[in-house]
């Protein structure tokens, strides 16, 4: 029973610190852009306009040779 007198205040302090950390992260903008970094890996770093796929799609398609065995 004596351990509860120590463990409950420690648990309350840990929960309070976790809540404070959550509010700090939200206030500092940690969760502002959740999709931008995930999509940025799909683009080529050498093409600042990210238009490499557009140019390829606009070119007329050429008939491709069948693969050789």
ZIZIGI-V490477 format. One record per residue. RES is the residue in three letters. PHI is phi in whole degrees, -180 to 180 (* if undefined). BURIAL is 1 if it has 9 or more other ideal C-beta (glycine too) atoms within 8 Angstrom, else 0. D_FIRST is the distance of its C-alpha to the first C-alpha in Angstrom with 2 decimals. Layout:
BEGIN
res: {RES & RES}
phi: {PHI & PHI}
burial: {BURIAL & BURIAL}
d_first: {D_FIRST & D_FIRST}
END
This chain:
BEGIN
res: {UNK & UNK & UNK & UNK & UNK & UNK & UNK & UNK & UNK & UNK & UNK & UNK & UNK & UNK & UNK & UNK & UNK & UNK & UNK & UNK & UNK & UNK & UNK & UNK & UNK & UNK & UNK & UNK & UNK & UNK & UNK & UNK & UNK & UNK & UNK & UNK & UNK & UNK & UNK & UNK & UNK & UNK & UNK & UNK & UNK & UNK & UNK & UNK & UNK & UNK & UNK & UNK & UNK & UNK & UNK & UNK & UNK & UNK & UNK & UNK & UNK & UNK & UNK & UNK & UNK & UNK & UNK & UNK & UNK}
phi: {* & -67 & -66 & -64 & -66 & -96 & -72 & -65 & -63 & -65 & -64 & -64 & -65 & -65 & -65 & -64 & -66 & -65 & -66 & -62 & -64 & -62 & -65 & -63 & -65 & -68 & -67 & -86 & 89 & -66 & -112 & -70 & -120 & -86 & -102 & -58 & -63 & -69 & -84 & -68 & -74 & -82 & -102 & -77 & -70 & -76 & -107 & -65 & -89 & 54 & -114 & -63 & -71 & -69 & -64 & -67 & -73 & -82 & -72 & -64 & -78 & -102 & -65 & -93 & -72 & -68 & -66 & -88 & -85}
burial: {0 & 0 & 0 & 0 & 0 & 0 & 0 & 0 & 0 & 0 & 0 & 0 & 0 & 0 & 0 & 0 & 0 & 0 & 0 & 0 & 0 & 0 & 0 & 0 & 1 & 0 & 0 & 0 & 0 & 0 & 0 & 0 & 0 & 0 & 0 & 0 & 0 & 0 & 0 & 0 & 0 & 0 & 0 & 0 & 0 & 0 & 1 & 0 & 0 & 0 & 0 & 0 & 0 & 0 & 0 & 0 & 0 & 0 & 0 & 0 & 0 & 0 & 0 & 0 & 0 & 0 & 0 & 0 & 0}
d_first: {0.00 & 3.79 & 5.38 & 5.51 & 7.29 & 9.56 & 10.16 & 11.14 & 13.72 & 14.98 & 15.56 & 17.33 & 19.45 & 20.44 & 21.47 & 23.41 & 25.17 & 26.11 & 27.56 & 29.41 & 30.80 & 31.99 & 33.78 & 35.32 & 36.66 & 38.15 & 39.71 & 41.21 & 42.95 & 41.14 & 41.53 & 45.04 & 47.14 & 45.42 & 48.68 & 50.98 & 49.69 & 49.53 & 53.16 & 54.45 & 54.25 & 56.84 & 59.52 & 61.72 & 61.10 & 64.86 & 65.71 & 64.42 & 65.64 & 64.01 & 67.28 & 67.95 & 67.27 & 69.41 & 72.45 & 72.10 & 71.86 & 74.96 & 77.20 & 79.32 & 78.08 & 80.29 & 80.78 & 78.84 & 80.41 & 78.98 & 76.93 & 78.98 & 78.15}
END
